[in-house]
Amino acid sequence: MKILLILLATVGPVFAAGPQLLVREARGKPAPLHIDEIAINITVAGDVAETTILVGIKNTTHRPLERDFVMPLPKGATVSTYALDVNGQMRRGVAVEKERARFAYESIKARNIDPGYVERQAGNVYRTKIFPIMPNSVKRVQLGYVETLPMVDGRLRYTLPCEFGVPIKKFTCSIRGTGGTKITLQDHLDLTFTEDPFGKLEAKARDKTINGTLTLAARLPKLPALMVETIDSEKDRFFSLTDLAPDRGATAARATPGSVLL
């Protein structure tokens, strides 16, 4: 079964930075929010970072719920992954034309079957709707994005605002740098991170409210650097070549002789 991935540019309200969860009943009434799981994975390769956030929402009511997951992305970031929980398995989305996607979503929703879509709003805000979340069950959705990190004080800076507002039953966050990229924690959200022998950082928590901004600093490896990443057990691969252009002004200055003989 394929899930629809719609990247629509629409006008909507401006949200605060960071992921937000909005849950409502099928008739649009407010509903209690119970977060069963949040899993954040951050990979930094050179000056590029990919972030994936998996969210599991538990419906503790006796009625189907409709959920909105809102994620404001950093400036210039692009959605890279969208997946929806279908019968206990995460199914990846596919990109289709706007009209076809909307028609398919409404048709599927009318049959009370799991649909899902991602919609881009003003301010690089992405929203995904999932219906239905069945009574006394958990539904998961995953959204990922890629961004180019800015250089701040000689280091690459990564930030992820996290304002979920309610206790999270199970929270995990893993961070890794590839190709020799060294990661340093600057603000750890009051979480305890451990580091494995390969430099991967990981934090786990239960029944914890996460509010704040995760901040990392990354130091580039010796340049130029070629990094190869493998995804999904070698089904897909991508290559990243990172280098810095030489400072022509400095080069020219060094090349200028102190005196000229004729």
Contacts in CASP RR format, 6 or more apart in sequence:
PFRMAT RR
TARGET T0000
AUTHOR 0000-0000-0000
METHOD contacts of the structure
MODEL  1
MKILLILLATVGPVFAAGPQLLVREARGKPAPLHIDEIAINITVAGDVAE
TTILVGIKNTTHRPLERDFVMPLPKGATVSTYALDVNGQMRRGVAVEKER
ARFAYESIKARNIDPGYVERQAGNVYRTKIFPIMPNSVKRVQLGYVETLP
MVDGRLRYTLPCEFGVPIKKFTCSIRGTGGTKITLQDHLDLTFTEDPFGK
LEAKARDKTINGTLTLAARLPKLPALMVETIDSEKDRFFSLTDLAPDRGA
TAARATPGSVLL
1 86 0 8 1.000
1 91 0 8 1.000
2 91 0 8 1.000
2 93 0 8 1.000
2 94 0 8 1.000
3 82 0 8 1.000
3 83 0 8 1.000
3 84 0 8 1.000
3 86 0 8 1.000
3 91 0 8 1.000
3 92 0 8 1.000
3 93 0 8 1.000
3 94 0 8 1.000
3 114 0 8 1.000
3 115 0 8 1.000
3 116 0 8 1.000
4 93 0 8 1.000
4 94 0 8 1.000
4 96 0 8 1.000
4 101 0 8 1.000
4 104 0 8 1.000
4 105 0 8 1.000
4 115 0 8 1.000
4 116 0 8 1.000
4 117 0 8 1.000
5 79 0 8 1.000
5 82 0 8 1.000
5 93 0 8 1.000
5 94 0 8 1.000
5 95 0 8 1.000
5 96 0 8 1.000
5 101 0 8 1.000
5 117 0 8 1.000
5 118 0 8 1.000
6 95 0 8 1.000
6 96 0 8 1.000
6 98 0 8 1.000
6 101 0 8 1.000
6 102 0 8 1.000
6 105 0 8 1.000
6 117 0 8 1.000
6 118 0 8 1.000
6 119 0 8 1.000
7 79 0 8 1.000
7 95 0 8 1.000
7 118 0 8 1.000
7 119 0 8 1.000
7 120 0 8 1.000
8 98 0 8 1.000
8 101 0 8 1.000
8 119 0 8 1.000
8 120 0 8 1.000
9 120 0 8 1.000
9 121 0 8 1.000
10 119 0 8 1.000
10 120 0 8 1.000
10 121 0 8 1.000
10 122 0 8 1.000
11 121 0 8 1.000
11 122 0 8 1.000
12 121 0 8 1.000
12 122 0 8 1.000
12 125 0 8 1.000
13 121 0 8 1.000
13 122 0 8 1.000
14 122 0 8 1.000
14 123 0 8 1.000
14 125 0 8 1.000
15 70 0 8 1.000
15 72 0 8 1.000
15 125 0 8 1.000
16 72 0 8 1.000
16 161 0 8 1.000
16 163 0 8 1.000
17 72 0 8 1.000
17 161 0 8 1.000
18 71 0 8 1.000
18 72 0 8 1.000
18 160 0 8 1.000
18 161 0 8 1.000
18 162 0 8 1.000
18 163 0 8 1.000
19 53 0 8 1.000
19 55 0 8 1.000
19 69 0 8 1.000
19 70 0 8 1.000
19 71 0 8 1.000
19 161 0 8 1.000
19 162 0 8 1.000
19 163 0 8 1.000
19 164 0 8 1.000
20 69 0 8 1.000
20 70 0 8 1.000
20 71 0 8 1.000
20 72 0 8 1.000
20 163 0 8 1.000
20 164 0 8 1.000
21 33 0 8 1.000
21 35 0 8 1.000
21 55 0 8 1.000
21 57 0 8 1.000
21 67 0 8 1.000
21 68 0 8 1.000
21 69 0 8 1.000
21 70 0 8 1.000
21 164 0 8 1.000
22 67 0 8 1.000
22 68 0 8 1.000
22 69 0 8 1.000
22 70 0 8 1.000
23 31 0 8 1.000
23 32 0 8 1.000
23 33 0 8 1.000
23 57 0 8 1.000
23 65 0 8 1.000
23 66 0 8 1.000
23 67 0 8 1.000
23 68 0 8 1.000
23 133 0 8 1.000
24 30 0 8 1.000
24 31 0 8 1.000
24 65 0 8 1.000
24 66 0 8 1.000
24 67 0 8 1.000
24 68 0 8 1.000
25 31 0 8 1.000
25 61 0 8 1.000
25 63 0 8 1.000
25 64 0 8 1.000
25 65 0 8 1.000
25 66 0 8 1.000
26 63 0 8 1.000
26 64 0 8 1.000
26 65 0 8 1.000
26 66 0 8 1.000
26 131 0 8 1.000
26 132 0 8 1.000
28 66 0 8 1.000
31 61 0 8 1.000
31 65 0 8 1.000
32 60 0 8 1.000
32 61 0 8 1.000
33 57 0 8 1.000
33 166 0 8 1.000
34 57 0 8 1.000
34 58 0 8 1.000
34 59 0 8 1.000
34 60 0 8 1.000
34 166 0 8 1.000
34 169 0 8 1.000
35 55 0 8 1.000
35 56 0 8 1.000
35 57 0 8 1.000
35 58 0 8 1.000
35 164 0 8 1.000
35 166 0 8 1.000
35 167 0 8 1.000
35 168 0 8 1.000
35 169 0 8 1.000
36 56 0 8 1.000
36 57 0 8 1.000
36 58 0 8 1.000
36 138 0 8 1.000
36 169 0 8 1.000
36 170 0 8 1.000
37 54 0 8 1.000
37 55 0 8 1.000
37 56 0 8 1.000
37 138 0 8 1.000
37 140 0 8 1.000
37 168 0 8 1.000
37 169 0 8 1.000
37 170 0 8 1.000
37 171 0 8 1.000
38 53 0 8 1.000
38 54 0 8 1.000
38 55 0 8 1.000
38 56 0 8 1.000
38 164 0 8 1.000
38 168 0 8 1.000
38 170 0 8 1.000
38 171 0 8 1.000
38 172 0 8 1.000
38 210 0 8 1.000
39 53 0 8 1.000
39 54 0 8 1.000
39 171 0 8 1.000
39 172 0 8 1.000
39 173 0 8 1.000
40 51 0 8 1.000
40 52 0 8 1.000
40 53 0 8 1.000
40 54 0 8 1.000
40 160 0 8 1.000
40 172 0 8 1.000
40 173 0 8 1.000
40 174 0 8 1.000
40 214 0 8 1.000
41 51 0 8 1.000
41 52 0 8 1.000
41 173 0 8 1.000
41 174 0 8 1.000
42 49 0 8 1.000
42 50 0 8 1.000
42 51 0 8 1.000
42 158 0 8 1.000
42 160 0 8 1.000
42 173 0 8 1.000
42 174 0 8 1.000
42 175 0 8 1.000
42 176 0 8 1.000
42 216 0 8 1.000
43 49 0 8 1.000
43 50 0 8 1.000
43 176 0 8 1.000
43 177 0 8 1.000
43 178 0 8 1.000
43 229 0 8 1.000
44 149 0 8 1.000
44 156 0 8 1.000
44 158 0 8 1.000
44 175 0 8 1.000
44 176 0 8 1.000
44 177 0 8 1.000
44 178 0 8 1.000
44 181 0 8 1.000
44 183 0 8 1.000
44 216 0 8 1.000
44 218 0 8 1.000
45 177 0 8 1.000
45 178 0 8 1.000
45 179 0 8 1.000
45 181 0 8 1.000
45 227 0 8 1.000
45 229 0 8 1.000
45 240 0 8 1.000
45 242 0 8 1.000
46 156 0 8 1.000
46 178 0 8 1.000
46 179 0 8 1.000
46 181 0 8 1.000
46 218 0 8 1.000
46 220 0 8 1.000
46 221 0 8 1.000
46 225 0 8 1.000
46 227 0 8 1.000
46 240 0 8 1.000
46 242 0 8 1.000
47 148 0 8 1.000
47 149 0 8 1.000
47 151 0 8 1.000
47 156 0 8 1.000
47 218 0 8 1.000
47 220 0 8 1.000
47 242 0 8 1.000
48 146 0 8 1.000
48 147 0 8 1.000
48 148 0 8 1.000
48 149 0 8 1.000
48 240 0 8 1.000
49 146 0 8 1.000
49 147 0 8 1.000
49 149 0 8 1.000
49 158 0 8 1.000
49 218 0 8 1.000
50 80 0 8 1.000
50 144 0 8 1.000
50 145 0 8 1.000
50 146 0 8 1.000
51 144 0 8 1.000
51 145 0 8 1.000
51 147 0 8 1.000
51 160 0 8 1.000
52 81 0 8 1.000
52 142 0 8 1.000
52 143 0 8 1.000
52 144 0 8 1.000
53 71 0 8 1.000
53 142 0 8 1.000
53 143 0 8 1.000
53 144 0 8 1.000
54 90 0 8 1.000
54 140 0 8 1.000
54 141 0 8 1.000
54 142 0 8 1.000
55 69 0 8 1.000
55 140 0 8 1.000
55 141 0 8 1.000
55 142 0 8 1.000
56 85 0 8 1.000
56 138 0 8 1.000
56 139 0 8 1.000
56 140 0 8 1.000
56 141 0 8 1.000
57 65 0 8 1.000
57 67 0 8 1.000
57 133 0 8 1.000
57 138 0 8 1.000
57 139 0 8 1.000
57 140 0 8 1.000
58 137 0 8 1.000
58 138 0 8 1.000
58 169 0 8 1.000
59 65 0 8 1.000
59 133 0 8 1.000
59 134 0 8 1.000
59 135 0 8 1.000
59 136 0 8 1.000
59 137 0 8 1.000
59 138 0 8 1.000
59 139 0 8 1.000
60 136 0 8 1.000
61 135 0 8 1.000
62 135 0 8 1.000
62 136 0 8 1.000
63 135 0 8 1.000
64 112 0 8 1.000
64 131 0 8 1.000
64 132 0 8 1.000
64 133 0 8 1.000
64 134 0 8 1.000
64 135 0 8 1.000
65 131 0 8 1.000
65 132 0 8 1.000
65 133 0 8 1.000
66 129 0 8 1.000
66 130 0 8 1.000
66 131 0 8 1.000
66 132 0 8 1.000
66 133 0 8 1.000
67 129 0 8 1.000
67 130 0 8 1.000
67 131 0 8 1.000
67 133 0 8 1.000
67 139 0 8 1.000
67 141 0 8 1.000
68 127 0 8 1.000
68 128 0 8 1.000
68 129 0 8 1.000
69 127 0 8 1.000
69 128 0 8 1.000
69 130 0 8 1.000
69 141 0 8 1.000
69 143 0 8 1.000
70 125 0 8 1.000
70 126 0 8 1.000
70 127 0 8 1.000
71 125 0 8 1.000
71 126 0 8 1.000
71 127 0 8 1.000
71 143 0 8 1.000
71 145 0 8 1.000
72 123 0 8 1.000
72 124 0 8 1.000
72 125 0 8 1.000
72 126 0 8 1.000
73 79 0 8 1.000
73 124 0 8 1.000
73 125 0 8 1.000
73 126 0 8 1.000
73 145 0 8 1.000
73 147 0 8 1.000
74 124 0 8 1.000
74 145 0 8 1.000
74 147 0 8 1.000
74 159 0 8 1.000
75 124 0 8 1.000
76 124 0 8 1.000
76 147 0 8 1.000
76 148 0 8 1.000
77 124 0 8 1.000
77 145 0 8 1.000
77 146 0 8 1.000
77 147 0 8 1.000
78 145 0 8 1.000
78 146 0 8 1.000
78 147 0 8 1.000
79 118 0 8 1.000
79 120 0 8 1.000
79 126 0 8 1.000
79 143 0 8 1.000
79 144 0 8 1.000
79 145 0 8 1.000
80 144 0 8 1.000
80 145 0 8 1.000
80 146 0 8 1.000
81 92 0 8 1.000
81 142 0 8 1.000
81 143 0 8 1.000
81 144 0 8 1.000
81 145 0 8 1.000
82 92 0 8 1.000
82 93 0 8 1.000
82 118 0 8 1.000
82 128 0 8 1.000
82 141 0 8 1.000
82 142 0 8 1.000
82 143 0 8 1.000
82 144 0 8 1.000
83 90 0 8 1.000
83 91 0 8 1.000
83 92 0 8 1.000
83 93 0 8 1.000
83 141 0 8 1.000
83 142 0 8 1.000
84 90 0 8 1.000
84 91 0 8 1.000
84 93 0 8 1.000
84 114 0 8 1.000
84 116 0 8 1.000
84 130 0 8 1.000
84 140 0 8 1.000
84 141 0 8 1.000
84 142 0 8 1.000
85 91 0 8 1.000
85 114 0 8 1.000
85 138 0 8 1.000
85 139 0 8 1.000
85 140 0 8 1.000
85 141 0 8 1.000
86 114 0 8 1.000
88 140 0 8 1.000
90 140 0 8 1.000
90 142 0 8 1.000
96 104 0 8 1.000
101 117 0 8 1.000
102 117 0 8 1.000
104 115 0 8 1.000
105 115 0 8 1.000
105 116 0 8 1.000
105 117 0 8 1.000
108 114 0 8 1.000
108 115 0 8 1.000
109 115 0 8 1.000
109 131 0 8 1.000
112 132 0 8 1.000
114 130 0 8 1.000
114 131 0 8 1.000
114 132 0 8 1.000
115 130 0 8 1.000
115 131 0 8 1.000
116 128 0 8 1.000
116 129 0 8 1.000
116 130 0 8 1.000
116 131 0 8 1.000
117 128 0 8 1.000
117 129 0 8 1.000
118 126 0 8 1.000
118 127 0 8 1.000
118 128 0 8 1.000
118 143 0 8 1.000
119 126 0 8 1.000
119 127 0 8 1.000
119 128 0 8 1.000
119 129 0 8 1.000
120 126 0 8 1.000
121 127 0 8 1.000
126 143 0 8 1.000
126 145 0 8 1.000
128 141 0 8 1.000
128 143 0 8 1.000
130 139 0 8 1.000
130 141 0 8 1.000
133 139 0 8 1.000
149 156 0 8 1.000
149 157 0 8 1.000
149 158 0 8 1.000
149 218 0 8 1.000
150 156 0 8 1.000
150 157 0 8 1.000
151 157 0 8 1.000
152 217 0 8 1.000
155 184 0 8 1.000
155 217 0 8 1.000
155 218 0 8 1.000
155 219 0 8 1.000
156 217 0 8 1.000
156 218 0 8 1.000
156 219 0 8 1.000
156 220 0 8 1.000
157 215 0 8 1.000
157 216 0 8 1.000
157 217 0 8 1.000
157 218 0 8 1.000
158 214 0 8 1.000
158 215 0 8 1.000
158 216 0 8 1.000
158 217 0 8 1.000
158 218 0 8 1.000
159 213 0 8 1.000
159 214 0 8 1.000
159 215 0 8 1.000
159 216 0 8 1.000
160 213 0 8 1.000
160 214 0 8 1.000
161 212 0 8 1.000
161 213 0 8 1.000
161 214 0 8 1.000
162 189 0 8 1.000
162 210 0 8 1.000
162 211 0 8 1.000
162 212 0 8 1.000
162 213 0 8 1.000
162 214 0 8 1.000
163 211 0 8 1.000
163 212 0 8 1.000
164 209 0 8 1.000
164 210 0 8 1.000
164 211 0 8 1.000
165 209 0 8 1.000
165 210 0 8 1.000
165 211 0 8 1.000
166 209 0 8 1.000
167 207 0 8 1.000
167 208 0 8 1.000
167 209 0 8 1.000
168 205 0 8 1.000
168 207 0 8 1.000
168 208 0 8 1.000
168 209 0 8 1.000
168 210 0 8 1.000
169 206 0 8 1.000
169 207 0 8 1.000
170 206 0 8 1.000
171 203 0 8 1.000
171 204 0 8 1.000
171 205 0 8 1.000
171 206 0 8 1.000
171 208 0 8 1.000
171 210 0 8 1.000
172 202 0 8 1.000
172 203 0 8 1.000
172 204 0 8 1.000
172 205 0 8 1.000
173 189 0 8 1.000
173 191 0 8 1.000
173 193 0 8 1.000
173 202 0 8 1.000
173 203 0 8 1.000
173 214 0 8 1.000
174 200 0 8 1.000
174 201 0 8 1.000
174 202 0 8 1.000
175 183 0 8 1.000
175 185 0 8 1.000
175 193 0 8 1.000
175 200 0 8 1.000
175 201 0 8 1.000
175 202 0 8 1.000
175 216 0 8 1.000
176 183 0 8 1.000
176 198 0 8 1.000
176 199 0 8 1.000
176 200 0 8 1.000
176 201 0 8 1.000
177 183 0 8 1.000
177 199 0 8 1.000
177 200 0 8 1.000
177 218 0 8 1.000
178 227 0 8 1.000
178 229 0 8 1.000
179 221 0 8 1.000
179 225 0 8 1.000
179 227 0 8 1.000
180 221 0 8 1.000
180 225 0 8 1.000
181 218 0 8 1.000
181 219 0 8 1.000
181 220 0 8 1.000
181 221 0 8 1.000
182 218 0 8 1.000
182 219 0 8 1.000
182 221 0 8 1.000
183 199 0 8 1.000
183 201 0 8 1.000
183 216 0 8 1.000
183 217 0 8 1.000
183 218 0 8 1.000
184 216 0 8 1.000
184 217 0 8 1.000
184 218 0 8 1.000
184 219 0 8 1.000
185 193 0 8 1.000
185 201 0 8 1.000
185 215 0 8 1.000
185 216 0 8 1.000
186 215 0 8 1.000
186 216 0 8 1.000
186 217 0 8 1.000
187 212 0 8 1.000
187 213 0 8 1.000
187 214 0 8 1.000
187 215 0 8 1.000
188 203 0 8 1.000
188 214 0 8 1.000
189 210 0 8 1.000
189 211 0 8 1.000
189 212 0 8 1.000
189 213 0 8 1.000
189 214 0 8 1.000
191 203 0 8 1.000
191 205 0 8 1.000
191 210 0 8 1.000
192 203 0 8 1.000
193 201 0 8 1.000
193 202 0 8 1.000
193 203 0 8 1.000
194 201 0 8 1.000
194 202 0 8 1.000
194 203 0 8 1.000
195 201 0 8 1.000
196 202 0 8 1.000
220 242 0 8 1.000
221 242 0 8 1.000
223 242 0 8 1.000
223 243 0 8 1.000
223 244 0 8 1.000
224 241 0 8 1.000
224 242 0 8 1.000
224 243 0 8 1.000
225 241 0 8 1.000
225 242 0 8 1.000
225 243 0 8 1.000
226 239 0 8 1.000
226 240 0 8 1.000
226 241 0 8 1.000
226 242 0 8 1.000
227 239 0 8 1.000
227 240 0 8 1.000
227 241 0 8 1.000
227 242 0 8 1.000
228 237 0 8 1.000
228 238 0 8 1.000
228 239 0 8 1.000
228 240 0 8 1.000
229 237 0 8 1.000
229 238 0 8 1.000
229 239 0 8 1.000
229 240 0 8 1.000
230 236 0 8 1.000
230 237 0 8 1.000
231 237 0 8 1.000
231 238 0 8 1.000
END
